[in-house]
Amino acid sequence: MDTASSVTGPEWLTVREVAQHYRVSERTVCRWALSGHLRMMRVGPTGRLIRIHRTE
């Protein structure tokens, strides 16, 4: 078990978590990610879900 990871939280955040942090809409975060302003990765079987790296 990685204790450092559990203290700082997950390395990849959901669009909702990022939107709440910056106090913007989820759509704005998606636009930022798709335009390349945020480092992102697509997950899920169809690749529709987006995760934003914590360092962004």
PDB file of N, CA, C and O in Angstrom:
ATOM      1  N   MET A   1       0.847  -1.194   0.000  1.00  0.00           N
ATOM      2  CA  MET A   1       0.000   0.000   0.000  1.00  0.00           C
ATOM      3  C   MET A   1       0.878   1.239   0.000  1.00  0.00           C
ATOM      4  O   MET A   1       1.805   1.347   0.803  1.00  0.00           O
ATOM      5  N   ASP A   2       0.598   2.152  -0.877  1.00  0.00           N
ATOM      6  CA  ASP A   2       1.372   3.379  -0.999  1.00  0.00           C
ATOM      7  C   ASP A   2       0.750   4.453  -0.115  1.00  0.00           C
ATOM      8  O   ASP A   2      -0.304   4.992  -0.450  1.00  0.00           O
ATOM      9  N   THR A   3       1.381   4.769   0.998  1.00  0.00           N
ATOM     10  CA  THR A   3       0.806   5.734   1.927  1.00  0.00           C
ATOM     11  C   THR A   3       0.903   7.159   1.406  1.00  0.00           C
ATOM     12  O   THR A   3       0.035   7.979   1.706  1.00  0.00           O
ATOM     13  N   ALA A   4       1.935   7.474   0.635  1.00  0.00           N
ATOM     14  CA  ALA A   4       2.059   8.825   0.088  1.00  0.00           C
ATOM     15  C   ALA A   4       0.898   9.129  -0.852  1.00  0.00           C
ATOM     16  O   ALA A   4       0.378  10.244  -0.861  1.00  0.00           O
ATOM     17  N   SER A   5       0.496   8.143  -1.636  1.00  0.00           N
ATOM     18  CA  SER A   5      -0.613   8.326  -2.562  1.00  0.00           C
ATOM     19  C   SER A   5      -1.926   8.550  -1.820  1.00  0.00           C
ATOM     20  O   SER A   5      -2.750   9.364  -2.236  1.00  0.00           O
ATOM     21  N   SER A   6      -2.117   7.823  -0.718  1.00  0.00           N
ATOM     22  CA  SER A   6      -3.374   7.965   0.009  1.00  0.00           C
ATOM     23  C   SER A   6      -3.463   9.295   0.743  1.00  0.00           C
ATOM     24  O   SER A   6      -4.563   9.789   0.992  1.00  0.00           O
ATOM     25  N   VAL A   7      -2.321   9.882   1.094  1.00  0.00           N
ATOM     26  CA  VAL A   7      -2.328  11.173   1.782  1.00  0.00           C
ATOM     27  C   VAL A   7      -2.621  12.295   0.801  1.00  0.00           C
ATOM     28  O   VAL A   7      -3.419  13.183   1.102  1.00  0.00           O
ATOM     29  N   THR A   8      -1.997  12.273  -0.355  1.00  0.00           N
ATOM     30  CA  THR A   8      -2.169  13.350  -1.327  1.00  0.00           C
ATOM     31  C   THR A   8      -3.388  13.146  -2.212  1.00  0.00           C
ATOM     32  O   THR A   8      -3.799  14.076  -2.907  1.00  0.00           O
ATOM     33  N   GLY A   9      -3.968  11.974  -2.207  1.00  0.00           N
ATOM     34  CA  GLY A   9      -5.127  11.705  -3.040  1.00  0.00           C
ATOM     35  C   GLY A   9      -4.719  11.078  -4.355  1.00  0.00           C
ATOM     36  O   GLY A   9      -3.545  10.775  -4.564  1.00  0.00           O
ATOM     37  N   PRO A  10      -5.682  10.881  -5.245  1.00  0.00           N
ATOM     38  CA  PRO A  10      -5.381  10.228  -6.520  1.00  0.00           C
ATOM     39  C   PRO A  10      -4.521  11.109  -7.413  1.00  0.00           C
ATOM     40  O   PRO A  10      -4.552  12.336  -7.321  1.00  0.00           O
ATOM     41  N   GLU A  11      -3.759  10.462  -8.273  1.00  0.00           N
ATOM     42  CA  GLU A  11      -2.902  11.195  -9.192  1.00  0.00           C
ATOM     43  C   GLU A  11      -3.703  11.831 -10.324  1.00  0.00           C
ATOM     44  O   GLU A  11      -3.341  12.898 -10.820  1.00  0.00           O
ATOM     45  N   TRP A  12      -4.796  11.175 -10.733  1.00  0.00           N
ATOM     46  CA  TRP A  12      -5.647  11.666 -11.809  1.00  0.00           C
ATOM     47  C   TRP A  12      -6.996  12.064 -11.230  1.00  0.00           C
ATOM     48  O   TRP A  12      -7.590  11.302 -10.467  1.00  0.00           O
ATOM     49  N   LEU A  13      -7.486  13.244 -11.581  1.00  0.00           N
ATOM     50  CA  LEU A  13      -8.742  13.781 -11.052  1.00  0.00           C
ATOM     51  C   LEU A  13      -9.828  13.764 -12.121  1.00  0.00           C
ATOM     52  O   LEU A  13      -9.541  13.787 -13.318  1.00  0.00           O
ATOM     53  N   THR A  14     -11.069  13.725 -11.672  1.00  0.00           N
ATOM     54  CA  THR A  14     -12.194  13.780 -12.601  1.00  0.00           C
ATOM     55  C   THR A  14     -12.413  15.227 -13.045  1.00  0.00           C
ATOM     56  O   THR A  14     -11.913  16.167 -12.427  1.00  0.00           O
ATOM     57  N   VAL A  15     -13.156  15.376 -14.108  1.00  0.00           N
ATOM     58  CA  VAL A  15     -13.495  16.709 -14.612  1.00  0.00           C
ATOM     59  C   VAL A  15     -14.256  17.485 -13.536  1.00  0.00           C
ATOM     60  O   VAL A  15     -14.022  18.679 -13.350  1.00  0.00           O
ATOM     61  N   ARG A  16     -15.155  16.817 -12.837  1.00  0.00           N
ATOM     62  CA  ARG A  16     -15.938  17.468 -11.787  1.00  0.00           C
ATOM     63  C   ARG A  16     -15.031  17.991 -10.665  1.00  0.00           C
ATOM     64  O   ARG A  16     -15.220  19.112 -10.193  1.00  0.00           O
ATOM     65  N   GLU A  17     -14.061  17.196 -10.242  1.00  0.00           N
ATOM     66  CA  GLU A  17     -13.149  17.613  -9.169  1.00  0.00           C
ATOM     67  C   GLU A  17     -12.341  18.843  -9.571  1.00  0.00           C
ATOM     68  O   GLU A  17     -12.148  19.753  -8.764  1.00  0.00           O
ATOM     69  N   VAL A  18     -11.872  18.871 -10.807  1.00  0.00           N
ATOM     70  CA  VAL A  18     -11.103  20.016 -11.296  1.00  0.00           C
ATOM     71  C   VAL A  18     -11.994  21.247 -11.402  1.00  0.00           C
ATOM     72  O   VAL A  18     -11.578  22.349 -11.045  1.00  0.00           O
ATOM     73  N   ALA A  19     -13.215  21.063 -11.892  1.00  0.00           N
ATOM     74  CA  ALA A  19     -14.153  22.181 -12.021  1.00  0.00           C
ATOM     75  C   ALA A  19     -14.479  22.778 -10.659  1.00  0.00           C
ATOM     76  O   ALA A  19     -14.553  23.999 -10.526  1.00  0.00           O
ATOM     77  N   GLN A  20     -14.672  21.946  -9.654  1.00  0.00           N
ATOM     78  CA  GLN A  20     -14.958  22.447  -8.310  1.00  0.00           C
ATOM     79  C   GLN A  20     -13.754  23.195  -7.744  1.00  0.00           C
ATOM     80  O   GLN A  20     -13.913  24.212  -7.069  1.00  0.00           O
ATOM     81  N   HIS A  21     -12.561  22.696  -8.016  1.00  0.00           N
ATOM     82  CA  HIS A  21     -11.350  23.346  -7.504  1.00  0.00           C
ATOM     83  C   HIS A  21     -11.191  24.748  -8.089  1.00  0.00           C
ATOM     84  O   HIS A  21     -10.908  25.699  -7.360  1.00  0.00           O
ATOM     85  N   TYR A  22     -11.373  24.876  -9.408  1.00  0.00           N
ATOM     86  CA  TYR A  22     -11.192  26.171 -10.076  1.00  0.00           C
ATOM     87  C   TYR A  22     -12.468  27.011 -10.099  1.00  0.00           C
ATOM     88  O   TYR A  22     -12.451  28.157 -10.548  1.00  0.00           O
ATOM     89  N   ARG A  23     -13.571  26.444  -9.616  1.00  0.00           N
ATOM     90  CA  ARG A  23     -14.866  27.132  -9.588  1.00  0.00           C
ATOM     91  C   ARG A  23     -15.313  27.575 -10.978  1.00  0.00           C
ATOM     92  O   ARG A  23     -15.715  28.717 -11.199  1.00  0.00           O
ATOM     93  N   VAL A  24     -15.226  26.622 -11.902  1.00  0.00           N
ATOM     94  CA  VAL A  24     -15.699  26.831 -13.275  1.00  0.00           C
ATOM     95  C   VAL A  24     -16.610  25.654 -13.619  1.00  0.00           C
ATOM     96  O   VAL A  24     -16.740  24.714 -12.835  1.00  0.00           O
ATOM     97  N   SER A  25     -17.234  25.710 -14.785  1.00  0.00           N
ATOM     98  CA  SER A  25     -18.121  24.623 -15.189  1.00  0.00           C
ATOM     99  C   SER A  25     -17.302  23.422 -15.685  1.00  0.00           C
ATOM    100  O   SER A  25     -16.138  23.552 -16.063  1.00  0.00           O
ATOM    101  N   GLU A  26     -17.942  22.270 -15.669  1.00  0.00           N
ATOM    102  CA  GLU A  26     -17.300  21.056 -16.169  1.00  0.00           C
ATOM    103  C   GLU A  26     -17.004  21.193 -17.662  1.00  0.00           C
ATOM    104  O   GLU A  26     -16.006  20.669 -18.156  1.00  0.00           O
ATOM    105  N   ARG A  27     -17.863  21.888 -18.360  1.00  0.00           N
ATOM    106  CA  ARG A  27     -17.655  22.097 -19.795  1.00  0.00           C
ATOM    107  C   ARG A  27     -16.379  22.908 -20.056  1.00  0.00           C
ATOM    108  O   ARG A  27     -15.650  22.636 -21.009  1.00  0.00           O
ATOM    109  N   THR A  28     -16.119  23.897 -19.210  1.00  0.00           N
ATOM    110  CA  THR A  28     -14.903  24.698 -19.338  1.00  0.00           C
ATOM    111  C   THR A  28     -13.669  23.827 -19.149  1.00  0.00           C
ATOM    112  O   THR A  28     -12.701  23.953 -19.898  1.00  0.00           O
ATOM    113  N   VAL A  29     -13.695  22.949 -18.156  1.00  0.00           N
ATOM    114  CA  VAL A  29     -12.561  22.053 -17.912  1.00  0.00           C
ATOM    115  C   VAL A  29     -12.351  21.138 -19.113  1.00  0.00           C
ATOM    116  O   VAL A  29     -11.212  20.905 -19.516  1.00  0.00           O
ATOM    117  N   CYS A  30     -13.420  20.622 -19.685  1.00  0.00           N
ATOM    118  CA  CYS A  30     -13.303  19.778 -20.880  1.00  0.00           C
ATOM    119  C   CYS A  30     -12.678  20.553 -22.031  1.00  0.00           C
ATOM    120  O   CYS A  30     -11.828  20.025 -22.748  1.00  0.00           O
ATOM    121  N   ARG A  31     -13.089  21.788 -22.208  1.00  0.00           N
ATOM    122  CA  ARG A  31     -12.508  22.611 -23.272  1.00  0.00           C
ATOM    123  C   ARG A  31     -11.022  22.838 -23.046  1.00  0.00           C
ATOM    124  O   ARG A  31     -10.225  22.754 -23.980  1.00  0.00           O
ATOM    125  N   TRP A  32     -10.646  23.132 -21.781  1.00  0.00           N
ATOM    126  CA  TRP A  32      -9.227  23.321 -21.456  1.00  0.00           C
ATOM    127  C   TRP A  32      -8.430  22.066 -21.776  1.00  0.00           C
ATOM    128  O   TRP A  32      -7.347  22.141 -22.358  1.00  0.00           O
ATOM    129  N   ALA A  33      -8.967  20.917 -21.396  1.00  0.00           N
ATOM    130  CA  ALA A  33      -8.267  19.641 -21.606  1.00  0.00           C
ATOM    131  C   ALA A  33      -8.144  19.322 -23.098  1.00  0.00           C
ATOM    132  O   ALA A  33      -7.072  18.938 -23.565  1.00  0.00           O
ATOM    133  N   LEU A  34      -9.221  19.478 -23.831  1.00  0.00           N
ATOM    134  CA  LEU A  34      -9.205  19.155 -25.254  1.00  0.00           C
ATOM    135  C   LEU A  34      -8.348  20.120 -26.058  1.00  0.00           C
ATOM    136  O   LEU A  34      -7.839  19.754 -27.118  1.00  0.00           O
ATOM    137  N   SER A  35      -8.179  21.351 -25.573  1.00  0.00           N
ATOM    138  CA  SER A  35      -7.342  22.320 -26.286  1.00  0.00           C
ATOM    139  C   SER A  35      -5.867  22.173 -25.939  1.00  0.00           C
ATOM    140  O   SER A  35      -5.017  22.819 -26.551  1.00  0.00           O
ATOM    141  N   GLY A  36      -5.558  21.319 -24.951  1.00  0.00           N
ATOM    142  CA  GLY A  36      -4.159  21.079 -24.607  1.00  0.00           C
ATOM    143  C   GLY A  36      -3.647  21.881 -23.431  1.00  0.00           C
ATOM    144  O   GLY A  36      -2.468  21.777 -23.094  1.00  0.00           O
ATOM    145  N   HIS A  37      -4.485  22.672 -22.797  1.00  0.00           N
ATOM    146  CA  HIS A  37      -4.055  23.472 -21.655  1.00  0.00           C
ATOM    147  C   HIS A  37      -3.879  22.645 -20.388  1.00  0.00           C
ATOM    148  O   HIS A  37      -3.160  23.058 -19.479  1.00  0.00           O
ATOM    149  N   LEU A  38      -4.524  21.482 -20.316  1.00  0.00           N
ATOM    150  CA  LEU A  38      -4.400  20.584 -19.177  1.00  0.00           C
ATOM    151  C   LEU A  38      -3.956  19.214 -19.681  1.00  0.00           C
ATOM    152  O   LEU A  38      -4.429  18.736 -20.712  1.00  0.00           O
ATOM    153  N   ARG A  39      -3.038  18.588 -18.939  1.00  0.00           N
ATOM    154  CA  ARG A  39      -2.618  17.233 -19.303  1.00  0.00           C
ATOM    155  C   ARG A  39      -3.744  16.280 -18.931  1.00  0.00           C
ATOM    156  O   ARG A  39      -4.197  16.252 -17.786  1.00  0.00           O
ATOM    157  N   MET A  40      -4.185  15.510 -19.896  1.00  0.00           N
ATOM    158  CA  MET A  40      -5.328  14.632 -19.665  1.00  0.00           C
ATOM    159  C   MET A  40      -5.060  13.244 -20.217  1.00  0.00           C
ATOM    160  O   MET A  40      -4.131  13.027 -20.994  1.00  0.00           O
ATOM    161  N   MET A  41      -5.898  12.315 -19.794  1.00  0.00           N
ATOM    162  CA  MET A  41      -5.891  10.977 -20.364  1.00  0.00           C
ATOM    163  C   MET A  41      -7.342  10.528 -20.486  1.00  0.00           C
ATOM    164  O   MET A  41      -8.190  10.880 -19.667  1.00  0.00           O
ATOM    165  N   ARG A  42      -7.602   9.753 -21.512  1.00  0.00           N
ATOM    166  CA  ARG A  42      -8.941   9.207 -21.715  1.00  0.00           C
ATOM    167  C   ARG A  42      -8.988   7.804 -21.124  1.00  0.00           C
ATOM    168  O   ARG A  42      -8.052   7.021 -21.284  1.00  0.00           O
ATOM    169  N   VAL A  43     -10.079   7.498 -20.445  1.00  0.00           N
ATOM    170  CA  VAL A  43     -10.241   6.184 -19.826  1.00  0.00           C
ATOM    171  C   VAL A  43     -11.588   5.598 -20.203  1.00  0.00           C
ATOM    172  O   VAL A  43     -12.438   6.276 -20.779  1.00  0.00           O
ATOM    173  N   GLY A  44     -11.769   4.345 -19.876  1.00  0.00           N
ATOM    174  CA  GLY A  44     -13.026   3.667 -20.171  1.00  0.00           C
ATOM    175  C   GLY A  44     -12.948   2.918 -21.476  1.00  0.00           C
ATOM    176  O   GLY A  44     -12.029   3.131 -22.267  1.00  0.00           O
ATOM    177  N   PRO A  45     -13.905   2.042 -21.707  1.00  0.00           N
ATOM    178  CA  PRO A  45     -13.876   1.208 -22.910  1.00  0.00           C
ATOM    179  C   PRO A  45     -14.011   2.006 -24.206  1.00  0.00           C
ATOM    180  O   PRO A  45     -13.478   1.601 -25.239  1.00  0.00           O
ATOM    181  N   THR A  46     -14.714   3.129 -24.163  1.00  0.00           N
ATOM    182  CA  THR A  46     -14.879   3.932 -25.379  1.00  0.00           C
ATOM    183  C   THR A  46     -13.976   5.157 -25.392  1.00  0.00           C
ATOM    184  O   THR A  46     -13.904   5.863 -26.398  1.00  0.00           O
ATOM    185  N   GLY A  47     -13.291   5.416 -24.292  1.00  0.00           N
ATOM    186  CA  GLY A  47     -12.398   6.570 -24.223  1.00  0.00           C
ATOM    187  C   GLY A  47     -13.108   7.890 -24.050  1.00  0.00           C
ATOM    188  O   GLY A  47     -12.535   8.940 -24.339  1.00  0.00           O
ATOM    189  N   ARG A  48     -14.336   7.862 -23.588  1.00  0.00           N
ATOM    190  CA  ARG A  48     -15.101   9.106 -23.435  1.00  0.00           C
ATOM    191  C   ARG A  48     -14.810   9.813 -22.119  1.00  0.00           C
ATOM    192  O   ARG A  48     -14.989  11.026 -22.017  1.00  0.00           O
ATOM    193  N   LEU A  49     -14.368   9.075 -21.119  1.00  0.00           N
ATOM    194  CA  LEU A  49     -14.102   9.681 -19.815  1.00  0.00           C
ATOM    195  C   LEU A  49     -12.736  10.343 -19.820  1.00  0.00           C
ATOM    196  O   LEU A  49     -11.774   9.812 -20.376  1.00  0.00           O
ATOM    197  N   ILE A  50     -12.665  11.498 -19.198  1.00  0.00           N
ATOM    198  CA  ILE A  50     -11.420  12.263 -19.164  1.00  0.00           C
ATOM    199  C   ILE A  50     -10.940  12.345 -17.726  1.00  0.00           C
ATOM    200  O   ILE A  50     -11.736  12.550 -16.810  1.00  0.00           O
ATOM    201  N   ARG A  51      -9.641  12.187 -17.528  1.00  0.00           N
ATOM    202  CA  ARG A  51      -9.012  12.401 -16.231  1.00  0.00           C
ATOM    203  C   ARG A  51      -7.904  13.424 -16.412  1.00  0.00           C
ATOM    204  O   ARG A  51      -7.162  13.385 -17.394  1.00  0.00           O
ATOM    205  N   ILE A  52      -7.797  14.343 -15.454  1.00  0.00           N
ATOM    206  CA  ILE A  52      -6.814  15.429 -15.489  1.00  0.00           C
ATOM    207  C   ILE A  52      -5.740  15.123 -14.466  1.00  0.00           C
ATOM    208  O   ILE A  52      -6.046  14.736 -13.338  1.00  0.00           O
ATOM    209  N   HIS A  53      -4.477  15.295 -14.850  1.00  0.00           N
ATOM    210  CA  HIS A  53      -3.395  15.018 -13.913  1.00  0.00           C
ATOM    211  C   HIS A  53      -3.365  16.052 -12.805  1.00  0.00           C
ATOM    212  O   HIS A  53      -3.573  17.241 -13.045  1.00  0.00           O
ATOM    213  N   ARG A  54      -3.105  15.591 -11.586  1.00  0.00           N
ATOM    214  CA  ARG A  54      -3.130  16.444 -10.394  1.00  0.00           C
ATOM    215  C   ARG A  54      -2.173  17.639 -10.509  1.00  0.00           C
ATOM    216  O   ARG A  54      -2.475  18.710  -9.982  1.00  0.00           O
ATOM    217  N   THR A  55      -1.041  17.482 -11.177  1.00  0.00           N
ATOM    218  CA  THR A  55      -0.058  18.566 -11.254  1.00  0.00           C
ATOM    219  C   THR A  55      -0.535  19.734 -12.101  1.00  0.00           C
ATOM    220  O   THR A  55       0.055  20.813 -12.059  1.00  0.00           O
ATOM    221  N   GLU A  56      -1.588  19.532 -12.862  1.00  0.00           N
ATOM    222  CA  GLU A  56      -2.114  20.625 -13.683  1.00  0.00           C
ATOM    223  C   GLU A  56      -2.924  21.551 -12.811  1.00  0.00           C
ATOM    224  O   GLU A  56      -3.463  22.545 -13.299  1.00  0.00           O
TER     225      GLU A  56
END
